[in-house]
Amino acid sequence: MVIIKLEQVRFHAFHGLYPGESLVGGEFEINLDVEYDDTGISFESLNNTISYVSLFDIVKLRMKSSAPLLEKIGKDILDEIFNRYPFIKSSSISIYKLHPPVVQFQGRLGVSLNRKY
């Protein structure tokens, strides 16, 4: 098995339920894993794998469109990856708000979604 990874990818985006989040935006971090079977693959070119640039483009495009819930963003990203690469075996994504608008909270908040195909 091969796992293509994007780790600690950061975006300024306009997601959230709370007043002002869709106006001023916030900082988000994304981690993504996409797994596929490498049996019989020679890895001679990008045609034999999944381009991490392609995965980054899927994430970047979805992060441009605001949504109230991180779960929706994660679902949309995983759905698009599976639509584009139906041979994958699993995918997972974690999306974090780096500075959530929660009184007296220090840290990050987020969601993770995992799929097996």
N, C-alpha and C positions, 0 to 999 in steps of 0.2 A: 504494500500500500504506500501511496505517496500522499503527503499532506502539504498543500500549498497554504502558506500563512501570510496574513497581514497582521502586524502587531503594533499597537500604540499609534494608530493612524489618527491624527487629530484634525478636527474641523471646527470652524465657527459656523453655527447653524441656528435656525429659528424654530426649535421644537419645544413644545411644552403646553401644559394646561393653565399655568398660572399667569395672571395679568402681567404683561410686559415681556414675557419670554418670547412671544412671537414678534415683538417690536425690537428689542435690543439683542436678542439671541444669547447664545452661551457657547461654552467650549465643550466639545464632545470627543470621546476617545473610543475607537472601535478596534476590536480584535476579531479576526475571521480565520476559520480553518475550513478547508475544502479537501475532502479525501476521495481518492479514486484508486482503482486497482491498476497496478503497473505490470501485470503479467504479460510478458512478450513484448514489452515496449523497449526500444533501443535508446531513446532519449537523444536522438541526433539533431532534432530541431524543435522549434516551438509547436510544430504540428503534432508532436508526441506528448504534449503536456497541456496544462491550463496556464495561461499567461497571468502572472500576478498583476500585470498592468491592466488586463481586461477586468479582473476582479476589482481592482482599485477604481476603475472607471464606473463600474456598476454601483459601488458604494458611494462614490463622489456624486454621481447623478442623483441618487435617491436622497442624499443628505441635503441637496439644494431645495427640495420640496418639503415645506414644513408639515408637521403632523403633531397632534396633541400627545400621542403616546409612543414611547420608544419601542414597545412591542410591535406596533404597526410598521415602523421603519425596519426592524429586524426581519419581520415576516416578509415584507416586500423584497428585501435584499436577497434572502434565501430563496424565495420563489423565482426571482429573476435568474439567479445563478443556476438553479435546477432547470429552468426553461432553456437556458443557453448551453448547459452541459448535462444532459439527462443521464449520462453514464456515471456520474459521481455516486459514491456510496454513502457519504454523510457530509453534513455541513453544520457548522456552529458559528454563532456570532454573539459577541458581548458588546453592548453599547453603554457607555458611562457618561453621565453629566459630571463634569469636573468641578463645577462650582454651583451645585443645586441651590435653588432659592428656598432653603429650609432654615429657619431661625436656629441659631446656635449649633449648626451642624458643620463639622469639619470632616472632610473626606470626599468620597465620590459615591454616587448612587448609580445603579444601572440595572440592566436586564440581560439575560442570556437566553438564547433559543438554540435548540439542538434538533437536528433532523437525521434520521437514518432512512435510506431509500432502498 
